[in-house]
Amino acid sequence: MRPSTLVRLALAGTRTDTVRVALTALSAALATLAALAALTVLAIPTPPATDGNRSRWSEQYANQLLVEPGLRGGTAFALLLLMIPVLALAGQCARLGAPARDRRLAALRLAGATPGQVTRIAVLETGVASLLGTLAGASVHFAGRELFDRPDAQGRLVLPTDVLPPAGELAAVLVGLPVVAALATALMLRRVSTTPFGVLRTHRRERGPRPWAGVLICVGLVAFLAVEPVTRWYVRRGADGPSWLVPALLVGGGLAAMVGVVVGTGWISWTAGRMLHRYARGPAALLAARRLMADPWAGSRTFAALLAAVLLGAGAAGLREYFVAAGELSRLTGGGIAGDFYLRTMDLVDLAVAVAMLVAAGGLVVAVVEGITARRRAYAALVATGVPRPTLGRSIAWQSLAPAVPAVAVALAVGLLLARGLFRAPVSTIHDEVCDATEQLCADPATRGRYVRVVETTEVTVPPDVPLEQLALLGAGALAGVLVTVGVGLLFLRAGTAVEELRAT
């Protein structure tokens, strides 16, 4: 099959396929903007120390987050946080209109296409959409550079429009995102066999999922707990550890914990379905129970972006309390860590988490609408046999909230534990001066060094508070987002349960 034919078949389809391609491109564009913004912040050069600028501030900027070198890492991290829910949204959009796409791929097999060609068509669709979105995001980024490259009255810039990331990093973003999206699609299709009679899974799970995701969560927590002992061990030896060790522990542990929370939602959904099936009495709860047990991994797919945002938000809340405690310790002892210095960056991280939750809510809407559309024939058959539509609506609400409530609680707990494992209670030692001679000898600068010694009097520890209020707001916001998206999805229920849907192919 010629490449032009592959591209034409990959971009062909119904209006639903067009919407899926557009949403995938939009997700790639948002991820590109976040990545390029973070790399631009990291590319800001730090000037050398001078008599007039001992802090090495970049005073050509008006924003303090860009001026102070110590705040740029947190600013870039906050921008990179936005990529996680955006990429999860892309995964949700890839499932939009899946039944119709499966029928189209089966028709191609019936026309003589091989399974490998069908897989390449599906992969190329995602890759081309991601490439278009990446190029669009890069265009918006460079257009914004020209638009906002306007110094103020003091000659300072609002954004870092005077620097560019290295060419290698730019190429890695522009090429890497489409490649990763295409590889992810190929990975998801590894157990799918497209035949002329439809798309079939080559492996079916006969029993419910096991709680092995808890092992990943424990691995992530242990990795974060190990950062401080490993660092101290190298300090006691008087040697510098490998430069990659601490970043590997942080990135590996964070990803392991996040994947564990998302994948563990499958076990939570299956367990919630069993509990509902055993103890529930209403028809809505029983319908939701059977659905949760039949497809427990739907919760992992649906709530992936939301749980990632909640976990990051809980970690940011724990980190904020650590900086508050560090600031209190600094005020008590006159030393320690200047916690107030970092609170401004935490404001940006909180903003990034809020944006991430909004993006995740958009992914939830896509997932709920896609689920109702994909099962419209089953819902229409239930309505035709006498099941009231409000009962179906309540079953969809049960199906969303039953796994969401415990999954959000787990994400909040894991995020807070990760922050506590990495940033424990700040400690400082109060020092006092002892004079071993007369007051005149100790006061004389010429003899002071021989008779005055410094002793450690006491060690002061300020334990960080548990941010119950912020965690409650995060959890309530996540569950409110679930309820709102379920309500939006139910707007499509009446159209999806019309009797005419029984004749849909």
Order of alpha helices (4+ residues) and beta strands (2+ residues): alpha-alpha-alpha-alpha-alpha-alpha-alpha-alpha-beta-beta-alpha-alpha-alpha-alpha-alpha-alpha-alpha-alpha-beta-alpha-alpha-beta-alpha-alpha
